[in-house]
Amino acid sequence: MSKLVRILSVVALAALAACGGGRGAHHVGGGAGYVAGAVPQLGDTKPHAWQGGHPYNNPVHGIDISRWQGAIDWGRVRTSGVSFAFLKATEGADHSDPEFPRYWREAGQARIPRGAYHYYYFCRSGAEQAMWFIRNVPRERGALPPVLDIEWTHSRTCPRRPGPDEIRREARIFMDILQRHYGQRPIVYTTVDFYRDNNLRLWNEEFWLRSVADHPRNVYPGKAWTFWQYTGTGTVPGIQGQVDLNTFAGDVGGWRRWLARRLQR
């Protein structure tokens, strides 16, 4: 990379990192475990009394969305303090989210760092699902790493629940293919029961953990995480209805360093 490109990249990263975290607050107290400080303009229709640590103790917040969020005012989303967005792109090996192309384009135009996620099904191979994701998600400089959303499905068409060894083997194939194509190792999103049932504590991957009743340090003891999905009933200016809210594990400086290392090139 040339010196000029490096300089421009640093400037761009600083602008991206500055698009969230600290533009006023809708929350004054925040419940048990809340330290206080600048928080984004986010809310929750069913707020939780956090005991093990409040997500708003972290300064960097974002969303994950799918077609059910409908039309989105991405400019308002950005100015509300949202620093990143993960967009549902694909599911299994034959379904794609019809709103993904629009969300991808509009979030990019709003200069919100965004990435795509795949909802994994256990009735198709990891390789098949990886190729389906690649068919639907562009490889784009500056995008966040792809995400593998792997959890127990509740599908009438795919009720299968394979064993842990098969799950980890096929998921690794999926991630290896995406890593070769996009140049970044996918992040693994998972839930408490799936993590426990498949012994994912032994899996040496970068994790995005769902934990809506307590801090991940208590729900996933000893497991390092990069993103924490802390509610499915959040509210964000510019989005109608409820939306999933997430936080990054570090401070703003850590977020900038993570972007510098993990954005697609």
Secondary structure, 3 states (H helix, E strand, C coil): CCHHHHHHHHHHHHHHHCCCCCCCCCCCCCCCCCCCCCCCCCEECCCCCCCCCCHHHCCCEEEEECHHHCCECHHHHHHCCEEEEEEEEEECCCEECCCHHHHHHHHHHCCCCEEEEEECCCCCCHHHHHHHHHHHCCCCCCCCCCEEECCCCCCCCCCCCCCHHHHHHHHHHHHHHHHHHHCCCCEEEECHHHHHHCCHHHCCCCEEEECCCCCHHHHCCCCCCCEEEEEEEEECCCECCCEEEEEECCCHHHHHHHHHHHCCC
